[in-house]
Amino acid sequence: MSFWGKAAPGDGNSVASHPLLYHCLDVAAVFEALIDSDYQLRTNMTKPFSQRADQAIPALTALVALHDIGKVDVKFQAKSETAWHKDLGDWPGTQPPYDHAAGSKALFERALKHALTALVKNEDFFIRSALLTPIAFHHGRPVDRHPLGRSGLSRGTGENASSVMAEILSAFDDVDALTVTNDGWLREASWCLAGLVSLADWIGSSTDFFPYQAPRLDARRYWLEQAQPRARKALTELGLAPAAPNFEANYATLLAASCTPGPTQRHCRDFELPSGPTLVIIEDVTGSGKTEAALLLAQRMMLAGKGRGLFVALPTMATANAMYARMSACYRTLFSADAAPSLALAHGRARLHDGFRASILPNGGRAEGEADGEIETVQAACSAFFADDRRKALLADVGVGTIDQALLAVLPTKYATLRQLGLSSKILLVDEAHAYDAYMSRELERLLTFHGGMGGSAIILSATLPRRMKERYASAFLGAQGGNRVSLPAAAYPLVTMLASDQDCCETALEARADLRRRVPVTRLDSMDQALDRIAEAADKRAAVAYIRNSVDDAIDAVAALRERGLDPILFHARFAMSDRLKIEDEVLAIFGKNGTPAQRAGRILVATQVVEQSLDLDFDLLVSDLAPIDLLIQRAGRLWRHARRERPFGAPEFLVVSPEPRMDAPADWFGKALPRASWVYRAHALLWLGAKELFDARALVSPDGVRGLIEAVYGEGAGDRVPPALQSNFDEMEGAAYGDASHAENNLLDFFAGYCGDHRAWSSDIATPTRLGDEQTLFRLALWEHGALRPYAADRDVFRAWALSEVALRASRATGRGLHEASIETAAQAVEAVWRKAGDHAVVLPLLGDPFGGRVVNRRGVEMTVSYDPRRGLALPSEGP
């Protein structure tokens, strides 16, 4: 009882502190409660051992109770003079840097090595390391925050640790020592163990649930009377206890749908689920109800014990916002009527979504010493993690977010194991799975390996998934369970593929919904001018028209040209301040969405970039697009005549594509000469040629019968053999770049089979580890100069939210910082940025002056440029070509 485990600075005369013995039991009790609440966790954590679960869990719990044993060292105890116990002698003063996690690991390997045999029979160093490293290094990554260096463990630390360990273990009934029967399974389970101990330590450090107590109870009484009851109460109040699923849900109640389910939905409702982790890949045409089918399937998986919640991963913030709105209306029906499930949104701008206001953990906390020159607070780390809504969503019952938030679970980011733990208990639903490049695809493969290996099940949705990519995803999911490379030969479309470790792959061909069988004529246009003529003609006939361009500057130019013709198009792209972008998104959905009226749609024109091509439920009478990769063109075409409407201004749909003619003698600059800016957005010009050749030769998009053929003709085996000679070097270059990007991802990714260890060179913060490759961006926050001060461009009572709503990003190749301003403005801008820098935020203030708004930025060459901002046009830069 002489050693403190938690302490807070007092007034010099008194101190609030909590005995190390009590804190260790608090954390162990939370760990035990977490495992008891989840059958899947119990299965994962006890699989490596010879004992039954009811025998293995007590021994694991006792081991977790030793997680902070390194705190007995004098260098840790001396961090708080007021908490220092007189039984330890005189306070020795400030000590050298010391990491108690590394101290715990050193004690496990030295002074406590033989004593641990009472809990772990195996004495093999590597087996013990795989089991004890996640317990010792429970602060987010398996590396030392402070190397022990010359100081090492202080004299007497081993004897003190042995005494404290004996007292901790006296709290437990006699336990059977663990016997590891499969060290590979143990390494795989170490990821789950690391996440559990981190979460247990956070909750066990919260004074809201475990208030500091004087050392009056012995270990056994404290365990039974305080630690265990408080742990169960904490999980209930935090909403971490699983919400019971809804056994009565069906198509109508789950989706509030009065119509008859389609073929894909019926199949997902009725087919027999295998045992164990399961992957289901749903391929169907745009607008077929894949999401509804996936929700039906997810609910069945929850009832089968394959997950206790759901995380929906999407490619962009806009698609995540749209899905969040859909899930808000139906997620409660996944759970029983008396449950109170949580819903969270996970992406970089989640706090800006008006519908998202959720919290999981309270913000109290007490310090446990100093680290890196600052007061370290476990509860503060916990609060910071959960204050980040992106990460919080991975522990909510239902989370919706960008794929990035899930991918961070397989990169060496701090608390990656918390993300893994949160996802492993969910059904992982990956939408628009075709939308990822080679780097992100390799990340998704690794995510599926982790997810399947930790007992999770997944659903993948796509309208245009190439066979090679599908096979890689399937192989990755089964690879964690000993499966061989998967072959998926079925060419049918629509198709549902089901894979599980204990049975053969099942590929089921389905009929497409009758109303989705269509032939959309495709017409090639030579230039933007031809596109504008067709758009003007359609608007004159009161048609709702969209023109999707491949770059922001091209979209701005098209809007300017249409306005010269007396038209008033809506412009939608990513270079708006977030406040204006959200308003435009709402306007676009209101006019062109499912509930848009004929009066609202009549003659309206939308000019947009890629922000509208995925997951936004939009419907146009005429669609015009710049040439893009074939899978994206198919997605864009899905916004044409998407909904059943009584009247259309045309007798049939038509898809217009601005593209150079795909001739066999096409020159090397075939695409760049026709669409110079777009040539920098989509650099695989040979694949663009292949897609254009297939599409224009067919003269139509035939759905669903022609979709698979188009995709495989461009991305399948032997596609490069059909490329024109002048574009062959581009094809080879892009193939090489894709292999390079995949290799880059491989070097960044965690190795599931190696286990939770400190071998990876790059354990770091979330911000430092990229989930995507691409052009570096500079984040600006727009500001107005008023009354001698800068204020955020966006108005909001919450200053943080106001600045966030004022954000707009530019490619770093276009702008890297703020240009010169008068001294008073520059001083004010630097003062605001100084506050952000303390939090590791590198955004740049961009003051807007005058009417219309204007500002100054500087590019990488140090050249200053004047930029303008308009809420209906966005941020415009001087034309620089591409």
N, C-alpha and C positions, 0 to 999 in steps of 0.2 A: 504493500500500500504506500510505500515511500516514493514510488515513481508516478509522475503525472503523465497522462496521455493526451489530455486536452487542457488548454489554459488560455486565459485572456488577460491582457494587461489590466491591472487594477489601479488604485489611486496611490500606490506606494506602500500602503499599510495592509491592504487585503487583496485577495485575488480569487477569482472564480476558477476552479480547476476541477478536473475529473480524473480519477485514478486510471492509470494505464490498464489495470486489471479489468475495470468496469468497461472501458472503451472497447477493449478486445472482445469482451463478451457481447457488447451491444452489436458490434459488426457481425460476429458469428451468428447471433440470433436473427439478424436481417437476412444473412446468407441462407440460413436454414428455412426461414419463412418464404424466401423467393423460390427455392427449390421445391418446397412443399406445395406451392401454389401452381406448379406447372409440370405436368406429366412429361412433356417433351424435354424439359431441362433435366429432370431426374434421369431420364433414359440416356441423354447425352453424357451427363456427368458420371454415371456409374458404369457405362459400357466398358471402359478399359480394365475394370477390376473383376476379380473372381467372386467377390461377395454379391449377395442380393442387395437391392437398392436400400432396403431398410437397415442393412448392416454397413453399407459403404457410406451413407450420408452422415451418420454420427462421426465417423472418423474424418471425413472431409470437413465437417463443421469445426471439429477440434483443431484441425490444421489451420483453417481460416482464422481461428481465434489467435493464432500466433503471428498474424500478418504484421503487426507493429512491434514485434519483440525487439527490434533494433533500437527502439526508443529508450531502452534501459541504459544506453551508453551515456557517460557523463557529458559528452559534447552536446547531446540533445537535451538532457535535463537542465543543463546550464543556460539554455536559450531563454529561460524565464527565471529571473532572480527571485521574483515573489513566489513562484510556484516551487522553487527549489526546496526540498525537504531537509530538515535539520539532521535527520538520521544519516544523510549522505555526507555529512561534514560541512565545512564552510563552503559557501558558494565560490567556485574557482575563477569566476570572471569569464570574459568573452573567450570562446573556444574557436579552433579552426573550423572551416566549413565541413559539414557532415551531412550525409544523406542517410536517413534512417532506413530507407528501403534497401539500399546497398548493405547497410549494417545488418538488417534482418537476413538477407541472403548469405552474408558471410557467416553469421551465427549458425544458420542451417547447415552450412558446409563444414563448420569447425566445431565449436563448443557444444552444439546441440545435435551433432551428427548421430551419436549413438542413442541419445534419448529419443530421437525421432523414430527409432525402430519400433517403439510402442504404437506408432500410428502408421508407419509405412515399412513393410517387411523388406521390400527390395532395397538393397544397398548400392545398386548400380548408380553411378554419378549422373548419367544422362537421364535415367528414369526419374530420379529425385529432382533433377533440375527442371525437367518438363513439368513436374507437379508443383514445385515450390517457387519457381520464378514468377508465375502469375500471382501467387499469393504475396510474395515480397514486393514485387514491382507493381503496385496497384494504383499508381498515380498517372496512368494514361499511356505509358510506354515502357518497354523493358530495358531501359538504359539508365545509367546514373545521372541524376541531376547534378550532384557534386561527386567527383571521384573520391574514393577514400584516401588515395594518395599515401603519403608517408605516415599520416596519423593513424590510419587503420582503426581497429577497435581499441578502445582504452583499456588499461589494466583493470581487471575485475569485472569487465562486461560479461564475460562468459559465465562466471559464477552467478552473477546477478540474473542473467537471462535464464539459467537453469532453475533458479529458485522461482522466478516469475512464471516460467513455463509450467512447473509443477503445480503452482497455485491455480493457474488457468485451467489445467486439465482436471483439477479436483472438482470443477463445476459439472463435469460430465459423468454419466454412468460409464461403466466399463465398456470400452469400444474395441471392436475387432480391428486389428491392424490391416491396412489395405494391402492387397497383393495385386500388382499390375500384371495382367496376362498378355497385354498387347501394347508395346510401347508406341507403335504407330497410332493406335487409337488414342493413347494418352496425349501425344503431341497435338492431335486434332482437337481433343477436348480442352486443351490448355487455352485456346482462344475464348471459349465459353466461360471457363473458370476465371480468366482475367477480367472479363466483363462483369461477371457476377460479383467478384471481390471489389472491383471499383465502385459499382453501384451500392453494394452493401456498406462500404466504407463511407460513401457520401451520406447515405441515409443515417447510418450509425453515428455520424459526426454532427447531425443536426440537433441543436438544443431544443428545437420545437418538439422533438419526439423523445430525445434522451437528455434531459436536463442534468447539469452537473450535480453530483451528489457527494456528500462526505463519506469517507470510507468506514461505514458502520456495519455492512453486511459481508459475510464471507462469500466466496465465489459461488458456491452452490446455491445459497439463498438468493443472491443477486440474479443469477441465471434464471431461476424459476419464478421469482416474484417480480423482477423488474425487466430484465433484458427480453425474454421471450414475449411477455404480454405487450410490451411497448413496440416490439418489431411487428407483430401482427397488426396492431393498431396503425402503425405508420404506413404499411402497405395499403391498408384500406383507405386511409385518408388521402394518400397520394394518388389513388386511382391506379396503382400498379397491380392490384389483385385483378385477375382476369374477369372480364364481363361475360356472363353466360350467353351463349349463342341462342338465336331464336329458332326453336324447333318447328315453329308453325309457318315460317316464311315460305312463300311460293312466288311464282312469277308476278302475280297481281299485287300482292302485298309488298314485295321487295321493291318493285319498280313502279308501283302505282300505275300499272299499265292495263288498259282495257282491251288492247288488241291481242290477237293470237300470237304466241311466240313463233319466231321463224325457225328454220331448220337448225342453224347453229345453236340457238338458244335451247331448243328442245333436246339436242344432243348433249349439251353441257348440263342440262337438268337431269338427264336420264341415264347416262352411261355409268357403268360400275367402276368405282374408284378402287385402285389397288391399295395395298397396305404400304406404309412407309412413305418417305419423301417422294413427291410426284411432280413432274414437270408436264404442263400442257401447253402446246403451241397452237394458237387459233389464227388461221389465215382466212380472211374473207374480205369482200369488197368494202370500200368506204361506204359508210351509211347503213351497214347491214345489222348493226346492233351488237358488235363484238364486245363493247363494254358491258352491255346488259348481260350477255352470255357469260362473261368473265365474273360478274358479280354473283350470278346464280351459282356458278361453279365454286367461287370463293366461299360462299355460304355453306355449300355442301362439304367443302374441305374443312371448314371450321367445325361443323357437326361431326366430322370423322376424326377430329383431334389432330389435324395436320397444321393447325395454327389457331391462335386465339384472337387474331385481328387481321388487319389488312394494311399494306403500304402500296400505294399506286405511284409508280415512277413514270414521269413524262419527260420529253426532250427539252421543253422550254418553259419559261415562267408563264407565258400566255396560256399554253395548254394546261399547265398545272392550275392556274386560276379557274379556267373553264371547268376542269374536272372537279375542283374543290366545290364549285357552286353546285354541280350535279350531286356530289357525294353528300353535301349538306342536307339535301332534300330526302336522302334515303338511307344514310348510314345507320341510323338508329334501328331500322328494321332488320339489320343483321343480328341484332342482339335481343335478348328477352325484354319483355315490357318493363320489368322492375330493375333492369340494369341502367347504369349511367355511363355509357361509353364516352371516351374523349375523341375529339377530332382535331387534327392539327394540319397546318399548311407548312411545307418545307421548301423554301427557296430563298434566294438572296434578298427578296423584297416582300417576304411574307408579312411583315409588320404593317405593310402599306395596304393590305387587303382589308377592307372595312368589315368583312364578315369574320375575320380571324382575331379572336381575343381569347387566349387560353393560357393557363399556367399550370405547372405540375408541382414544382417544389417551392416552398417558402424561401425567403432570402435571409433568414437569420444565420448566425455562424460565429464560431470562435476560432482564434488563431491557435496553431500548434507549434509555432516557432518561426524562424526566419529561413528563407531560401532565396538565393540569387539577390541578396541585399534588400529584400522586401519581406513584409509579413506574409507568411503563407497561410492560407485559410482553405482547408479542404471544403468547407461549406461554400466559401466564395467561389472555388473552382466549380463546384457543383452548380451553384446559382448561375455562374457565367455560361456553363454548358446548356442549362435549360432555358436561360434567358435568350439564347440563340434558338429561335423558333424552328430553324431548319433541322437542328439536331433533336430538339424536343419531340418532333413529329415521329421520330423513329421509336419512341417509347409509348406514344399514344395508341389507343385501341385501333384507330383508323388514321393513317397519315397519307397526305397527298403532297407530292413535291416533284422537283426536278430529279432526274436520274443522278445528278451530281451528288446529291446528299446520300444516296445509297452507295455510290461508287467510292466515297471517302472511307467506307468501311473496309476496303481492301487496299488502301494506300497507307503508307506509314505516317498517319496523322495521329495526333494525340487523342486518346480515347476512341480510337478506331474500334476497340473491342466493345465499347458501349453501343456503337452503331450496329456491330455484328450481333450483339445480344438482342437489341431491339428488333432487328429484322428477322432473326432466326425464329422468333415466336409469331411472325406474321406470314400470311400468304403474300408473297411478293408478286405484284402485278406490273409488268413492264409493258407500257403501251408504246406504239409507234417504234417498234424495235428495229426497224430498217433504217432509222434516221441517224445512225451513228457511224462515224468514220472508223478507220482501222485502229486508231489509238483507243477510242471509247469502246469499240467492239471487244477488244482484248480485255479491257477493264470489266465489261459486262460478263465475259466468259469467267473471269476470276470470281466475280461476285456470285455467279451461279454455282461455282465450285464450293465456295464458302457456305452459301445458303443451303445447298443440298447436303454438304458434309456435316452441317450443324443441325440437320433434321428438318429443315424448312422445305416447303413446297412453293412452286412458282407457276405463274401463268404468263405467257408471252403473247402479245397481240401484234398483228401486222397485216397490212393489205398487200405488201410488196416485199416479202422477205426472201432474198436469194437462197437457193438450196445450200450452198457452201456455208453461208452464215448460220443457217438453221442447224446444220449438222455440227458446227463448232459449238453452238450454244448447248445442244443436247449432249454432246460429248463432255463438255465442261461440267454440266450438272451431274452426270453419272460418274465422271472421273473421280470425284471425291469418294465414291462408294465402290471403287474397284472396277468400274465398267470399262469396256474397250471402246475404241473409236466407233461412233454410231454412224450407220448408213441409213439415209432416209430417201428411198428411191421414188416414192409416190409423186406423180406429176399432177394429180388432181387439184382442182381449185374450185370452190373453197375446200379446206382441209383442216381437220383437227388431229394433232399428233399428241399421243400420250406416252410418257416414258416413266418407268420406275425401275428400281434396282432389282426387284425380284420377279420381273416378268418381261417378256419380249415387248419391243416397241409396237405400238398400235397406231396405224395411220388410217383415219376414217374419212373417206370422201363424202361430201355433203352436196345437196342441191342448193343452188342459190335461190334467194327469194325471187319470186316471179317479177315483182316490180323493180328489181335491181338488175334484171337482165336487159341490157341495152347496147345499142351501137351508136357511139357518139362520133359523128364525122369530124375529122381533123383537117384543118386547112392551114397551109404554110403561108406566112406573110414575109415579105422581104425586109420590111423596115418599120420603124416606129410610126412613120407618117401614115403608112397603110393601116396600122393598128388604130391610130387616132381617127382615121376616116370611118372605120367600121364601128368604133365606139360611139362616135357622134351620131351615126345613122341609127344605131340601136337605141341611144338615149332619146332620139327624136320619136321613136316608136314606143316610148315609155317603158323601156326595158331596164332591169337592174343589171348593171354591168360591173365586172371586175377586170382590172389590168394588173397582173402580178409581174413585177419587175425584179431583177436580180441584185440591184444595188440601190442604196438610198438616193444617191445623186441622180440615177436614171429615173427613179420614181418622182423626184422633185421636178426634173425636166419635163416629164410627161404631164404632170399637173399644170405646170406653167403653160405648156402648149395647149392643153384643153381649155384653160381659162381664157387664153387668147381667142378661142373659138366661141366664147360666151357661155361655157359650161362651168359648173361649180362642183368639181369632184371632191371627195374626202380623201385625204392623204393619211396613210397609216404606215409607219415604219418604226425602227428601234431608236431613232435619234431624236426623240422627244424627251423633255423632262418627264419623269415618271408620272407626275400628276396629270399632265396633258395626255400622256399615252393611255393611262387608265380611263380617262374620259372618252377618248376616241374609241378605245376598245368597246366600251359600253354602248356608244353611239352606233358603231358598226354592227354589234350584235342585235341591237334594237331594230335597226332598219333591215338588215340582210339575214337575220336569224330566223328561226322557225316561226316566231310570232310576228314577224314583220308584215304589215298590212299592204294591200295593193297600192293604197294612197302613199304610204311611206316609201315604197320601193320604186314607184313610177319615175323613170328617167334618172335615177340616182346612179352615180358612178363612184366606185372605190378604186383608187390606185394604191397598191400596197407592195411591200416586199414579202419575204418568206414568213413573216409573222402570222400570216393567215392560212398557211397551207396545211397545218396539222391541228387536229382536235378542236378547232373552232367550228361550231355548227352554223355554217353560212351557206346561202343558196343564191345563185345568180342565174339570170336568164341567158346571158352571154358571158363567156370567159375568154380572156386574152392573156397570153403568158409569153414571156421571153423563153427561149429554149433553156431547159434545165435538165439535170439528170432524169432518166426515164422514170425512176420510182417517184421522184417529186412531181413530175408531170402527171402521173397517175393520181397522186394525192390531190393535186390542184384540180384535176378534172372532176374529182369527187365533190367539188363545190358547185358543180353545174347541174341544175335541175335536181338538186338534192332532195327537196321536199315535194310532196304532192300538192299541186296548186290547181285551182279550177281553170284559171286563165293564164296563158303565157302570150307574149307579143309575137312569138315565133311558133311555127308548127313543129319544130324539132330542135334539140340542142345542137350547138356547134362550138367546137373548141378551136380557137385561133392561136397559132404558135408563131412568134416572130423568130425566124431562123434562117441562116444561109442554107442553100441547097446542099444536101449531103451527097455530093458527087464523088466517084472513086478517084478522080484526079484533084481532089480538094488539096489546097496548099497548106503549109504548116500554120499559117495565120488564118485558117478557115474561119474559126470562131472569133478570134481576137479582132479581126478587121471589121466584122459585122457588129459585135457587141463588146467594145474594148473594156468597159468597166466590168462587165459580167465575166470577162475572161480571167479576171483576178479573183473572182468569187469562186467560180468553178473551173479549176485548172486542169482537170482530166478531159481535155478537149476530144481525145479519141473516143472516150466513152460517150460524150455528148453526140459525136458523129454517129456512133453505133445506134444510140437511142433514136436519133432523128431519122436515120435510114430505115429502121424497123417501123417507126410510127408513120412516116410519110408514105412508105411503100404500101402499108396496110390501109392508109387513108381514113382510118377510124380506130377508136379505142373500143374494143369489143369486151364487154364485161358480163360475166367473169371469164369466159372461155379464152380470151386472148391475153389475160394479165400475166399468167405464169410464163408464157412464151416470150413476151416482151422482156421480162426481168431476166430470164435465163439467157436470152440472146445477147444481152449487154454484160451481165455479170457472171455468166456460166463459163464452163470449161471451153477453151478454144475461141473465145470471143476475140482475142487479139489477132487471130489469123485473118479476120475479115476487115481489119483496119486499113485505110489507104496508106500507101508507102510514106507519104509526107507526114502522116500523123503517127507513124510507128514509134518514133523516138519519144513522142509525148506519152504514148501508151506504156512504153518500157520505163520511162522516168516516173510515171505515176504509180506503176506497180512497185517499183523500187522504193518510192516514198512510203507507200502503204506498208511494205515489209519493215521499213525503218521505223515508222510510227508504232507498229505493233511491237517491235523490239524495244523501243523506248518505253512503252507501257510495261512490257515484261520486266524491265530493269527497275521500274518504280514499284511494282506490285508486291504485296506480301505473299509469302509462300504458305499456303494452308497446311501442307504436309510437314513443313519444318517446325510448326508450332510457334507459340508466343515466346520469342527469344530476342535478344538484343543484337543479332547478327546484321540486321538490315541497317544500312549506313544512313538512312534518311528520315528516321523518326523525327517528326517536326510538327509545326502547327498546321491547321487546316489550310491557311492561306498560302503556305509555301509549297504545297503539293498540288500540282494541277490535275484536275479531272478531265480537262480538254486541252488539246493542242490547238494552236491557231494564232492569229495576229494578236500581239500584245495590245492591251487597251489602256487608255488613260481615263480615269473616272473623274469627271468634273461635277461640281455642285454649283448650280446657277444661283447668283445672288443679286439683289437690287440694292442700289446705293440711295438711301433715304435718310434725310435729317442727320447727315454726317456719320451714318453707321450702315453696315451691311446687314441685310436680313435675307432669309431664304426666299427664293423665287416663289415657291409654293406657300400657301397660307395654311397653317394648321396650329392649333393650340399647343400641341406637343412639338417642342423645338426639334427633337431628334427626328420625328416623323416628317416635319417640314423640310429639313435638310435632305432626308432620304427621298422625299417626293420631288426634290429639285435636281436629282441626279440625271446625268446623261453621259454616255460613254462614247469615246472616239478612238479609232485605231491609233496606236502610238506612232505609226508611220505618218499620220496626218497632224497630230498634235500631242506634245509631251508635257506642256505646262502653260502657265498664264503669261501673257505678254506684259509689256510695261504699262503701268498706270501711275497716276499722280501719287505722291508720297502718302497722303492720308488714306487713300483707298488701299494701297499696297500694305501699309501698316495694319489696317483693319483685317485684310485678308490673311496676313501672316499670323495674326493673333488668333483668328478662328482655326486656322490649320494647326497651330501649336497645340490646341486642345485635342484635335483629332489624332495628332502624331503620338501623343501619350498613350493612346489606345491602339496604336499600330495601324491607324487608318491613314492611307496615303492619298486620299482624294484631294483635288485641287479646287479652290474657290475660283469661279469665273464670274467676275462682276459684269452685269449687263447695264449699259448706260444708254440714255437717249430714247427717242421714239421714232422709228421702231428700235427695238432693243439691239444693241451692238456690243461686242466684246473683242478682246484681242487674245490670241493664243500664239504659241511658238512651236515650231516643228523641230525634228531631230537635228536639222541643219542650223538651228538657231535663227531661222527666218520667221519674222512675225507676220501674222495674217489677221485681218479683220474678219470676224464672223458675225452672223446675225441670227436672231432667234425670234420666231413667231409661233404662237400656240397652235396655229393651223398648218404650219409648214415645217416646224422643227428647227434644229440647228443646221444652218447652211454655211458651208465653207467655200472659199474661192475655188473655182474649177481647177483641178490638177490632172485632168485625164482620169486614169483609173484610180 
